[in-house]
Amino acid sequence: MAILGILAINIAGFSGPMVTATTPNLLAPARLMDEAAFALSFLVFEGKMRALFTLLFGAGLVLFWERTEAAGRDGDVLQMRRLAWLLMFGFLHYVFLWWGDILFLYAACGIIVLLMRPLDDRMLLWIALSLYYGWHIWGMVDAAPAIHAETALRRHLATPADMELLAGRLAPVREWAAQELHEATLPYLELVRIKIVERPFWQIQMITGAWSETLPLMLIGMVLYRRGFFDGRMPRWRVRDIALSCTFAAFVLTALFLGWAWSRHFPPVAMDAAIVWGLAMPHVLGGVGYAGLIVLAAPRLARGSFGRRLAAAGQMAFSNYALTSLAMTFTFYGWGLGLYGQIRPATQWVFVIGGWAIMLAWSKPWLHRFRRGPLEWAWRSLVEGKPLANRRT
């Protein structure tokens, strides 16, 4: 569910330019149906699916460690080796497929989370919430003058200082969008050269901007797993209460902001501040709420054909993540079909649903013949230091 939902947000970055993931109106006025499509993604998917995926990654760190230790092996060593190889995969994904890689970020934050694993749950939760909300509150305070200037401009009350402040915020965004549109037309090997030669430290920059969300959410996922949230040890009524209350609160808080933003046609400065900083609470609430709903639905889903296809897509999340990047960059970039910058938000849903269909269609037949997805097999073989048997007999 998480890997499917992330595509609904990443599609704006794939089809470009990147700023269209923040607002549909900065580069050109959007139609009503495009604003509606953007609003739907914003309400249901934005931040929440990323939070869900990050929570699960944190839980997975503990799960892998426990299973490794139970098998009589050193869980810390194998997990560190696992994350080191993920760093390499993330770098390769960035260079050869898409700039929006999260594997490198997750591996780097995962190493820190692994070092914090011996701490008790209360301490981990305290650290996670302090980092998460402290950083996001600071970000909103820093963004407040620009939001005020944008509001003043919309009301025709902007001072020269307001105009200068807004220009300083928006001019680099427009310049970067123009650069993205140009680079999207370049041959494949030229794009690879640019990432290696001109932007080799792009992923380090991503870590500096995103660790304050990723690291705390991984810690929360670790605590939820240790408390039995994912595997049935926590009472079902408690999981149900957490799932419903968190999901409801996340939707209400997001809807309140969405009502304000949509009526103003998604002002870019306020939207950027909200997505990066201001909606921190509904993002984490949505991630926890969605996780709880999936846990509650899993036993029934697992008995049906659709549920088994979802499970197979999840077992091959790594391969599906890379396959999505390959399919979408081929669709939108100049070395493929060249649709970059031409697809409006409403039409982007055609590609989202197509991507979902591909992931659900191929994962189950593959796992019928093989134990792991192709990239899962490669990753695990590298961790073990030998090629593992993968074909089912």
Backbone hydrogen bonds, N-H to C=O, Kabsch-Sander energy under -0.5 kcal/mol:
donor,donor_aa,acceptor,acceptor_aa,energy
5,G,1,M,-2.5
6,I,2,A,-2.3
7,L,3,I,-0.8
7,L,4,L,-0.6
8,A,4,L,-0.8
8,A,5,G,-0.6
9,I,5,G,-0.6
9,I,6,I,-1.1
10,N,6,I,-2.9
11,I,7,L,-1.9
12,A,9,I,-1.2
13,G,9,I,-0.5
13,G,10,N,-0.5
14,F,10,N,-2.5
15,S,11,I,-2.7
16,G,12,A,-1.7
20,T,17,P,-1.7
21,A,18,M,-2.0
22,T,19,V,-1.9
23,T,19,V,-1.9
35,E,31,R,-2.3
36,A,32,L,-2.4
37,A,33,M,-2.1
38,F,34,D,-2.5
39,A,35,E,-2.5
40,L,36,A,-2.2
41,S,37,A,-2.0
42,F,38,F,-2.4
43,L,39,A,-2.5
44,V,40,L,-2.5
45,F,41,S,-2.2
46,E,41,S,-2.4
48,K,46,E,-1.1
49,M,45,F,-2.1
51,A,47,G,-2.1
52,L,48,K,-2.5
53,F,49,M,-2.6
54,T,50,R,-2.1
55,L,51,A,-2.7
56,L,52,L,-2.2
57,F,53,F,-1.8
58,G,54,T,-2.2
59,A,55,L,-2.3
60,G,56,L,-2.6
61,L,57,F,-1.6
62,V,58,G,-1.2
63,L,59,A,-2.4
64,F,60,G,-2.7
65,W,61,L,-1.8
66,E,62,V,-2.9
67,R,63,L,-2.4
68,T,64,F,-2.3
69,E,65,W,-2.6
70,A,66,E,-2.5
71,A,67,R,-1.2
72,G,69,E,-1.9
73,R,68,T,-2.1
75,G,73,R,-1.0
78,L,74,D,-2.1
79,Q,75,G,-2.3
80,M,76,D,-2.4
81,R,77,V,-2.3
82,R,78,L,-2.4
83,L,79,Q,-2.3
84,A,80,M,-2.2
85,W,81,R,-2.1
86,L,82,R,-1.6
87,L,83,L,-1.9
88,M,84,A,-1.4
89,F,85,W,-2.5
90,G,86,L,-2.7
91,F,87,L,-2.2
92,L,88,M,-2.5
93,H,89,F,-2.7
94,Y,90,G,-2.2
95,V,91,F,-2.5
96,F,92,L,-2.8
97,L,93,H,-1.8
98,W,93,H,-1.9
101,D,98,W,-0.7
106,Y,102,I,-2.7
107,A,103,L,-2.6
108,A,104,F,-2.4
109,C,105,L,-2.5
110,G,106,Y,-2.5
111,I,107,A,-1.8
112,I,108,A,-1.2
113,V,109,C,-2.5
114,L,110,G,-2.5
115,L,111,I,-1.6
116,M,112,I,-1.2
117,R,113,V,-0.5
117,R,114,L,-1.0
119,L,116,M,-1.8
124,L,120,D,-2.4
125,L,121,D,-2.6
126,W,122,R,-2.2
127,I,123,M,-2.6
128,A,124,L,-2.6
129,L,125,L,-2.6
130,S,126,W,-2.2
131,L,127,I,-2.5
132,Y,128,A,-2.7
133,Y,129,L,-2.4
134,G,130,S,-1.8
135,W,131,L,-2.2
136,H,132,Y,-1.7
137,I,133,Y,-2.5
138,W,134,G,-2.0
139,G,135,W,-2.0
140,M,136,H,-2.0
141,V,137,I,-2.2
142,D,138,W,-2.3
143,A,139,G,-1.9
144,A,140,M,-1.2
147,I,143,A,-2.0
148,H,144,A,-2.5
149,A,145,P,-2.2
150,E,146,A,-2.3
151,T,147,I,-2.3
152,A,148,H,-2.4
153,L,149,A,-2.2
154,R,150,E,-2.1
155,R,151,T,-1.6
156,H,153,L,-1.5
157,L,152,A,-3.6
158,A,152,A,-0.7
163,M,159,T,-2.4
164,E,160,P,-2.3
165,L,161,A,-2.3
166,L,162,D,-2.5
167,A,163,M,-2.4
168,G,164,E,-2.1
169,R,165,L,-1.2
170,L,166,L,-3.0
171,A,167,A,-2.4
173,V,169,R,-0.5
174,R,170,L,-2.4
175,E,171,A,-2.4
176,W,172,P,-2.5
177,A,173,V,-2.2
178,A,174,R,-2.2
179,Q,175,E,-2.1
180,E,176,W,-2.6
181,L,177,A,-2.3
182,H,178,A,-1.9
183,E,179,Q,-2.9
184,A,180,E,-2.2
185,T,182,H,-1.6
186,L,183,E,-1.5
191,L,187,P,-1.8
192,V,188,Y,-2.1
193,R,189,L,-2.2
194,I,190,E,-2.3
195,K,191,L,-2.0
196,I,192,V,-2.0
197,V,193,R,-3.1
198,E,193,R,-0.5
198,E,194,I,-1.7
199,R,194,I,-1.6
202,W,199,R,-1.3
205,Q,201,F,-1.9
206,M,202,W,-1.9
207,I,203,Q,-1.8
208,T,204,I,-2.0
209,G,205,Q,-1.3
210,A,206,M,-1.6
211,W,207,I,-2.3
213,E,210,A,-1.5
214,T,210,A,-2.5
215,L,211,W,-2.3
217,L,213,E,-1.8
218,M,214,T,-2.2
219,L,215,L,-2.0
220,I,216,P,-2.3
221,G,217,L,-2.5
222,M,218,M,-2.2
223,V,219,L,-2.2
224,L,220,I,-2.7
225,Y,221,G,-2.1
226,R,222,M,-2.3
227,R,223,V,-1.8
228,G,225,Y,-1.8
229,F,224,L,-2.6
232,G,228,G,-0.6
234,M,228,G,-2.4
238,R,235,P,-0.5
239,V,235,P,-2.0
240,R,236,R,-2.6
241,D,237,W,-2.3
242,I,238,R,-2.5
243,A,239,V,-2.9
244,L,240,R,-2.7
245,S,241,D,-2.3
246,C,242,I,-2.4
247,T,243,A,-2.2
248,F,244,L,-2.5
249,A,245,S,-2.4
250,A,246,C,-2.5
251,F,247,T,-2.3
252,V,248,F,-2.4
253,L,249,A,-2.5
254,T,250,A,-2.2
255,A,251,F,-2.7
256,L,252,V,-2.2
257,F,253,L,-1.7
258,L,254,T,-2.8
259,G,255,A,-2.6
260,W,256,L,-1.4
261,A,257,F,-2.9
262,W,258,L,-3.1
263,S,259,G,-1.4
264,R,260,W,-0.6
264,R,261,A,-0.9
265,H,262,W,-2.0
266,F,261,A,-2.8
271,M,267,P,-2.5
272,D,268,P,-2.5
273,A,269,V,-2.2
274,A,270,A,-2.3
275,I,271,M,-2.7
276,V,272,D,-2.4
277,W,273,A,-2.5
278,G,273,A,-2.5
279,L,274,A,-2.8
280,A,277,W,-1.3
283,H,279,L,-1.9
284,V,280,A,-2.1
285,L,281,M,-2.5
286,G,282,P,-2.5
287,G,283,H,-2.3
288,V,284,V,-2.3
289,G,285,L,-2.8
290,Y,286,G,-3.0
291,A,287,G,-2.1
292,G,288,V,-2.3
293,L,289,G,-2.3
294,I,290,Y,-2.4
295,V,291,A,-2.3
296,L,292,G,-2.3
297,A,293,L,-2.0
298,A,294,I,-2.0
301,L,297,A,-2.7
302,A,298,A,-2.9
303,R,300,R,-1.1
304,G,301,L,-1.9
308,R,304,G,-2.0
309,R,305,S,-1.8
310,L,306,F,-2.3
311,A,307,G,-2.5
312,A,308,R,-2.2
313,A,309,R,-2.3
314,G,310,L,-2.1
315,Q,311,A,-2.4
316,M,312,A,-1.2
317,A,314,G,-1.6
320,N,316,M,-3.0
321,Y,317,A,-2.4
322,A,318,F,-2.1
323,L,319,S,-2.7
324,T,320,N,-2.4
325,S,321,Y,-1.8
326,L,322,A,-2.4
327,A,323,L,-2.9
328,M,324,T,-2.8
329,T,325,S,-2.4
330,F,326,L,-1.9
331,T,327,A,-1.8
332,F,328,M,-2.2
333,Y,329,T,-2.5
334,G,184,A,-3.8
336,G,333,Y,-1.9
337,L,330,F,-3.0
338,G,333,Y,-2.1
339,L,331,T,-1.1
340,Y,332,F,-2.3
341,G,15,S,-3.6
342,Q,339,L,-2.0
344,R,342,Q,-0.6
348,Q,344,R,-1.8
349,W,345,P,-0.6
349,W,346,A,-1.0
350,V,347,T,-1.8
351,F,347,T,-0.7
351,F,348,Q,-0.6
352,V,348,Q,-1.9
353,I,349,W,-2.6
354,G,350,V,-1.8
355,G,351,F,-2.4
356,W,352,V,-2.5
357,A,353,I,-2.4
358,I,354,G,-2.0
359,M,355,G,-2.2
360,L,356,W,-2.5
361,A,357,A,-1.9
362,W,358,I,-2.2
363,S,359,M,-1.3
364,K,360,L,-0.5
366,W,362,W,-1.9
367,L,363,S,-2.4
368,H,364,K,-1.3
369,R,365,P,-0.8
369,R,366,W,-1.3
370,F,366,W,-2.3
371,R,390,N,-2.9
377,W,373,G,-2.8
378,A,374,P,-2.0
379,W,375,L,-2.7
380,R,376,E,-2.5
381,S,377,W,-2.5
382,L,378,A,-2.2
383,V,379,W,-2.1
384,E,380,R,-2.3
385,G,381,S,-1.3
386,K,381,S,-1.7
392,R,369,R,-3.0
